[in-house]
Amino acid sequence: MISLLSNLREHLQITPLDDDQVQVLFVLPSDLLFDYLHVLDSLTGLVKTVRSKVRLAKYSDSSADSFSTQARDRFYERVVVLYDLYRAQGLKRTVTIKRISAELRVEKHPWASVDLVRTALAAAGRPRSNKS
């Protein structure tokens, strides 16, 4: 019986490509295809889990917390200033929120969604009023 590892080593080809990538080509016995796909699927899940844990660890870092708090506070301040400006011009709350969101999208701001602008206004002391 031929070892699967030796079979893999004999039929493995690695070709360097541009942008620090490689092409990996190997030959498997047909009856092992689904087992191989199952292993790849399992590894994909493992890699996603590891990446999420790394991201979580970065976000739980105290210096990252300080940065995110400062960024959030600047965002809230900016949204409130724009909100007050547009409301002083007579725009309704919904129109104002959409306009602020549009301005942020033009700048490709990561928090440009209407929902985040609305939430920021409420958190910054500009809750929804019944008159708008």
Residue pairs with C-beta under 8 A, 6 or more apart in sequence:
4 32
7 27
7 29
8 26
8 28
11 26
11 27
12 24
12 25
12 26
13 24
13 25
13 26
14 22
14 23
14 24
14 25
15 22
15 23
15 25
16 22
16 23
17 23
28 36
58 64
59 65
59 68
75 111
75 120
76 120
76 123
76 124
77 124
79 100
79 117
79 120
79 121
79 124
80 120
80 121
80 124
80 125
80 126
82 96
82 99
82 100
82 103
83 96
83 97
83 100
83 121
83 126
86 95
86 96
86 99
86 100
87 93
87 96
91 99
92 132
93 128
93 129
93 132
94 132
97 114
97 117
97 118
97 121
98 114
100 117
101 112
101 113
101 114
101 117
104 111
104 112
104 117
105 112
111 117
111 120
121 127
122 128
